[in-house]
Amino acid sequence: MPEMFGTLYESVILCGKVEEVFEAQKQSGLEGIIAKYSPDFMTPGREYIEKLWDRTRVFRITITDLSGKARRE
């Protein structure tokens, strides 16, 4: 009967070095998010990036360790 009360899940834990990126790398990162989630709105997305440029921070994570687990059944 315990199998009737289980939860399906996927999880990942990572460790790494975090650093803020600026200028071209910042622009590229933000445009990458737009391209992934709203590819039909690149022009308005770029305008939005420009409008909020000074209020937005972008960080890169260099992964040094990664582990994960899942219960799929």
Buried (B, 14 or more C-beta within 10 A) or exposed (E): EEEEEEEEEEEEEEEEEEEEBEEEEBBEBBBEEBEEEEEEEEEEBBEBBEEEEEEEEBEEEEEEEEEEEEEEE
